[in-house]
Amino acid sequence: MQKEKPKISVSNIHELGLLVACVIVLCIFGFSTDNFFSQRNFMSILRSASYVGLVAFPMTFVLISREIDISVGPSVAWSGVFFAYLIKWYGISYPLAAVIVLLWGVLLGYFVGIARTKLLIPTFITTLALWSALRGFSLWITDGMPVLISDKTFRYVFGGDLLGLPTVTWIMFVTFFLFWFVSSFTVLGTNIYAVGGNPKAARSIGINVDSIKIITLAGTSFFSAIVGILYVARVSSGNSTVGEGMEFDVIAAVVVGGTALGGAVGRMTGTLLGVLFIAMIGNGLIHWGIDPDLNKVVRGIIIFLAVVINSNLSLKKHAGPKED
């Protein structure tokens, strides 16, 4: 009697392929440009990847639960502007201003969740409206000018480096392990996958589907608020133009990492690799002197190819072995 061979999951294959792709991209840009392998450039890649990653991990849960949030870029910008305004114009302390902004983020995500679960408005529509409203309001209230703050300690602690890495990168690593643990070892993580797989079946076994969707959407808005505050720490100002196109980087990273737009499929390790892959691509194209607008074209192609690959892998998975 032959022993059954250990099965390799589609997610493992995808992540292995993505890791190889990251190494290939690293080599291509490293050997074709002069400064790509410099410490300063690696720090730049890590920093940009970290801001995207902080939103990409909760976005993974959103996509797994069959929803989407395209308002994260303007939400980051408004959170930073709101934070800076509270400090500069109302004299509120930094910790209290941060708490207010984070609560705002939770309430915004709660609003999106309620609109989806109680009013049955698709999250794409609600977050598209927020995308326009938050960006427009941020530009209007600031006249397109940065709201400056001048606390050097705040900038040094949250916008600088710690033990040789950007502080935001350490925060991203902690966030990754938190979401990895939740997705792998908790009831909440199991319920999120169940809701994404079959909401009716999940509801029939006692899972509160509405609460799960609200929690995932609130998580994305909460971490968008965190990123907004961290951007303020980096540049010492709230800026209404921060985060332009960030929603596309986040969704691209999550989809490239193997999360299916149809729900129920996705892992945090894949998202982490996707975040690093997107960051290296963007940085490398800049080193090649490619027009920044063409970066958007490249991201679009990457998203399309990732969806095609994910769809093919899912079809192979569900096709099953052929009979002899």
C-alpha positions in Angstrom: 0.0 0.0 0.0 1.5 3.3 -1.1 1.7 6.2 1.2 -0.3 9.2 0.1 1.9 12.1 -1.0 1.6 15.3 1.0 -0.5 17.9 -0.7 0.8 21.3 -1.6 -1.8 24.0 -1.3 -2.5 26.5 -4.1 -1.6 29.3 -1.6 1.9 27.7 -1.0 2.5 27.5 -4.7 1.5 31.1 -5.3 3.6 32.4 -2.5 6.6 30.4 -3.6 6.2 31.8 -7.1 5.8 35.3 -5.8 9.0 34.9 -3.7 10.9 33.8 -6.8 9.4 36.8 -8.7 10.6 39.2 -5.9 14.1 37.8 -6.2 14.1 38.1 -10.0 12.8 41.7 -9.8 15.5 42.5 -7.2 18.2 41.1 -9.4 16.9 42.9 -12.6 16.8 46.3 -11.0 19.9 45.7 -8.9 22.1 44.9 -11.8 20.7 47.4 -14.2 20.9 50.5 -12.0 23.7 52.0 -9.9 22.1 52.7 -6.6 19.3 50.1 -6.2 21.4 47.9 -3.9 22.3 50.9 -1.6 21.2 50.9 2.0 19.4 54.2 1.5 17.3 52.8 -1.3 16.4 49.6 0.7 15.3 51.9 3.5 13.1 53.8 1.0 11.6 50.6 -0.3 10.8 49.4 3.2 9.3 52.7 4.2 7.0 52.9 1.2 6.1 49.2 1.6 5.3 49.7 5.2 2.7 52.4 4.7 0.9 50.2 2.1 1.3 47.1 4.2 -0.4 48.6 7.2 -3.6 49.0 5.2 -3.1 45.9 3.0 -3.3 43.4 5.9 -6.8 44.6 7.0 -7.8 44.9 3.4 -7.0 41.2 3.0 -9.7 40.4 5.5 -12.1 42.7 3.6 -11.5 41.0 0.3 -11.7 37.5 2.0 -15.1 38.5 3.3 -16.2 39.4 -0.3 -16.1 43.2 0.2 -13.8 46.0 -1.0 -12.8 49.4 0.2 -11.5 51.9 -2.3 -11.5 54.9 0.0 -8.3 54.2 1.8 -6.1 56.8 0.0 -8.4 59.8 0.8 -9.1 58.4 4.2 -5.3 58.5 4.9 -5.1 62.1 3.7 -8.1 63.2 5.7 -6.9 61.5 8.9 -3.6 63.3 8.6 -5.2 66.7 8.0 -7.7 66.1 10.8 -4.9 65.1 13.2 -2.8 68.2 12.3 -5.8 70.5 12.6 -6.7 69.3 16.0 -3.2 70.0 17.2 -2.5 73.3 15.4 -5.9 75.1 15.6 -7.5 73.6 18.7 -4.4 73.1 20.9 -5.2 69.4 21.6 -2.4 67.2 22.8 -0.8 64.7 20.4 -2.1 61.6 22.2 -5.6 62.9 22.5 -5.6 64.0 18.9 -4.5 60.5 17.9 -7.3 58.9 19.9 -9.9 61.2 18.3 -8.6 60.4 14.7 -8.5 56.7 15.4 -12.0 56.7 16.8 -13.0 58.6 13.7 -11.5 55.9 11.6 -13.5 53.2 13.4 -16.7 55.1 13.0 -16.1 55.6 9.3 -15.6 51.9 8.8 -18.7 51.2 11.0 -20.7 53.5 8.7 -19.6 51.6 5.6 -20.4 48.3 7.3 -23.9 49.5 8.3 -24.5 50.8 4.8 -23.6 47.4 3.5 -25.4 45.1 6.0 -28.5 47.1 6.9 -29.1 49.3 3.8 -27.7 46.7 1.4 -25.5 49.3 -0.4 -22.5 47.6 -2.1 -19.2 48.6 -0.4 -17.8 49.7 -3.8 -20.5 52.3 -4.1 -20.2 53.6 -0.5 -16.4 53.7 -0.5 -16.4 55.3 -4.0 -18.6 58.1 -2.5 -16.2 58.4 0.4 -13.2 58.5 -1.9 -14.6 61.6 -3.6 -16.0 63.3 -0.4 -12.9 62.8 1.8 -10.4 63.9 -0.9 -12.6 66.9 -1.8 -13.2 68.0 1.8 -9.4 67.7 2.6 -8.5 69.9 -0.3 -11.3 72.4 0.5 -10.5 72.8 4.2 -6.7 73.2 3.6 -6.9 75.1 0.3 -4.5 72.5 -1.0 -1.8 73.7 1.5 -0.1 71.6 4.1 -1.1 72.0 7.8 2.3 72.3 9.5 3.1 71.1 13.0 6.5 71.4 14.6 7.0 68.8 17.4 10.5 67.3 16.7 10.1 64.5 19.3 6.9 63.2 17.5 8.7 63.3 14.2 11.8 61.6 15.5 9.9 58.8 17.3 7.3 57.9 14.7 8.7 59.3 11.5 12.4 58.4 12.0 14.3 55.1 12.4 14.6 52.6 15.1 17.4 50.0 15.4 18.4 50.5 11.8 14.9 50.3 10.3 12.2 52.9 9.8 9.8 53.0 12.8 6.9 52.5 10.4 8.5 49.2 9.3 8.6 47.9 12.9 4.9 48.9 13.2 4.1 47.0 10.0 5.9 43.9 11.2 3.9 43.9 14.5 0.7 44.4 12.5 1.6 41.6 10.1 2.1 39.1 13.0 -1.2 40.3 14.6 -3.2 39.7 11.5 -1.4 36.4 10.7 -2.2 35.2 14.2 -5.8 36.2 13.9 -6.2 34.6 10.5 -4.5 31.4 11.5 -5.4 30.7 15.1 -8.6 32.5 16.2 -12.3 32.0 15.8 -12.6 35.4 14.3 -10.2 34.5 11.5 -12.1 31.2 10.9 -15.4 33.1 10.7 -14.0 35.6 8.2 -13.1 32.8 5.9 -16.4 31.1 6.4 -18.3 34.3 5.6 -16.3 34.8 2.4 -16.8 31.2 1.4 -20.6 31.0 1.8 -22.4 33.7 3.8 -25.7 31.7 3.9 -24.0 28.6 5.3 -22.0 30.8 7.8 -25.2 32.4 9.0 -26.9 29.0 9.3 -24.3 27.7 11.7 -24.6 30.8 13.9 -22.0 33.2 12.6 -23.0 36.8 12.7 -22.2 37.7 9.1 -23.1 41.3 9.5 -20.8 41.8 12.5 -17.9 40.1 10.6 -18.3 42.4 7.7 -18.5 45.5 9.9 -15.4 44.4 11.9 -13.3 43.9 8.7 -14.4 47.3 7.2 -13.8 49.1 10.5 -10.3 47.5 10.6 -9.4 49.0 7.2 -10.5 52.5 8.2 -8.8 52.2 11.6 -5.4 51.4 10.0 -5.9 54.1 7.3 -6.2 56.5 10.2 -3.0 55.1 11.7 -1.2 55.6 8.4 -2.5 59.1 8.1 -0.9 60.0 11.5 2.3 58.3 10.6 2.5 60.3 7.4 2.2 63.5 9.5 5.1 62.3 11.7 7.2 61.7 8.6 6.7 65.2 7.0 5.6 67.2 10.0 2.3 68.3 8.3 -1.1 67.1 7.3 -1.4 67.1 3.5 -4.5 66.7 1.5 -2.7 65.1 -1.4 -1.1 62.3 0.6 -2.1 58.8 -0.3 -3.1 59.6 -3.9 -3.4 56.2 -5.7 -2.7 54.4 -2.5 -5.9 52.3 -2.8 -4.6 50.9 -6.0 -1.2 50.0 -4.5 -3.1 48.3 -1.5 -5.5 46.3 -3.7 -2.7 45.4 -6.1 -0.5 44.1 -3.2 -3.4 42.0 -1.8 -4.4 40.5 -5.1 -0.9 39.9 -6.2 -0.4 38.2 -2.8 -3.0 35.6 -3.8 -6.2 36.9 -2.2 -9.2 36.2 -4.4 -11.6 38.9 -5.2 -14.4 36.3 -4.9 -13.7 35.8 -1.2 -12.6 33.0 1.1 -9.0 32.7 -0.3 -6.0 34.7 0.9 -3.1 34.6 3.4 -1.2 37.3 5.2 2.1 35.9 4.1 1.1 36.3 0.5 0.0 39.9 1.2 3.4 40.7 2.8 5.2 39.4 -0.3 2.7 41.3 -2.5 3.5 44.5 -0.6 7.2 44.1 -1.1 6.8 43.1 -4.7 4.7 46.2 -5.5 7.2 48.5 -3.6 10.2 47.1 -5.5 8.5 47.4 -8.9 7.6 51.1 -8.2 11.0 51.9 -6.8 12.8 50.1 -9.7 10.9 51.9 -12.4 11.8 55.2 -10.8 15.5 54.2 -11.0 15.0 53.4 -14.6 13.7 56.9 -15.2 10.2 55.7 -16.2 7.5 58.4 -16.0 5.5 58.1 -12.7 2.3 58.1 -14.7 3.5 54.9 -16.4 3.8 53.3 -13.0 0.0 53.3 -12.9 -0.1 51.5 -16.2 2.3 48.9 -14.8 0.2 48.5 -11.6 -2.9 48.0 -13.8 -1.2 45.3 -15.8 0.1 43.6 -12.6 -3.5 43.6 -11.1 -4.9 42.1 -14.3 -2.2 39.4 -14.5 -2.6 38.5 -10.8 -6.4 38.1 -11.1 -5.9 35.9 -14.2 -3.3 33.7 -12.4 -5.5 33.4 -9.3 -8.5 32.5 -11.3 -6.5 29.7 -13.2 -5.1 28.4 -9.9 -8.6 28.3 -8.4 -10.0 26.5 -11.4 -7.3 23.8 -11.2 -7.9 23.5 -7.4 -11.6 22.9 -7.9 -11.2 20.7 -10.9 -9.7 17.9 -8.8 -7.7 14.9 -9.9 -8.7 13.1 -13.1 -9.9 9.5 -12.9 -7.7 6.8 -14.3 
